[in-house]
Amino acid sequence: MGQTIEVKSVVLGDVALFDTDRTMTGQDGHGFDSIAAAQAEATTAARLATALFAGESAVNHVFVLSNQVTVRRTGEWSEESVGKTADVIRDFFIFYEENRDAPMQEIEG
């Protein structure tokens, strides 16, 4: 159940911007400075932020607005850390392990 999210990223200093093909919030953005702050909410943005904080210990801020996710971390972003963070976002809506990395299927109308 669920489909992978297409993610494109760009790094600007200690911030990485992730552009997705799915909307995570409405027009109001949600920012989180810690995993505890994210866990205190029951929104989609908070659940994604919780997963991002848990997946990368250097993450110190997550901001989610519509289909964009901004992640700040201490230290520099490496190719590996960008990829790991993008993978968390990509697989966020996947509920069953067998659906991970499965190709997207076209819906017939």
N, C-alpha and C positions, 0 to 999 in steps of 0.2 A: 504494500500500500504506500502511496506517495510517489512523487517523482523527484529526481534530482533537480537542483536549481542551477541554472547557468550563471557563472560568476566570472566577472572581469575585475582586475585589480590594478591599482597604481599606488606607488609608495611616494610619500612626500615627507621626508625626514623621519620622525618617529610615529607618523600617522600613515595608515594604509586605508585607502578607500576601495570598497568592494561594491560594484554595481551588479545587481541581480535581475533576473527576468521574472521575479515574483515580488508582489507587494507584501511587506511585513507589517506595515502600520498604515494608518490613514495619513492625513496631512499634518498631524501633530507628531513631532519627533520625541523619542524617549532616550534619555541619557542615563548611564550607570557608571559609577566610579568604583564599584566593587561587586564581587559575587554576592555578598550579603544584600546589597541594595537591589540587585537583580532578582534574587530569590524572594524578596519581600513583595513582589508583584506577580500577578497571574496573567500578564499579557503575553502575546506572541513575541514582542520585542524583548521582554524580560527573560523569557525562556531561551531565546537565541543568545542574549548576552550572558546568561548563566553558562551555556554550553561553550561560549568563546572564552570566558574567564577560566573555566575548568580545563579547556583544551590547551591553553598556552599561559603559563604562569607569569610571563612578563607583561601580559595585558593589564593596563591600569585604567582604561576608559573605553566604553562602547557607546556609540550613538547610532540609533536606528531611525531612519526617516524614509517612509514609503519603500522604495526598492533599493535604497542605499544603506550600507553599513560602514560606519567609520570606526576604526579600531586604533587606539593609541597604545604604545607599549614602551617600557623602559628599554633602552638599548636600541641598536639598529635592527631593522628588518632584514633577515636573510631570505634567500629564495625559498629555503625550507620552511621558515616560519610563515611566510606569505602563503605558501602552498598548504600548510597544515591548517591555517585559519580559513582559507578558501574552502578546504574540504569540509570543515565543520559547517560552514554556511551551505555548501552544495548539498550535503546530506541531511540538512535540518528537518525536512519533511518526510524522510524515509523512516518507515516504521518497522519494516521487515528486512533482515539482513540480505536476503536473496535479491532485493531490489537495488542494492548499492551497485553503482557502476553499470547498471542495466541501461541499454540505449533507450532514449525517449521514443515513444511510439506515437504515431500520428492518430488523432481521433477522427474516425470517419463520421461524416455528418449527414 
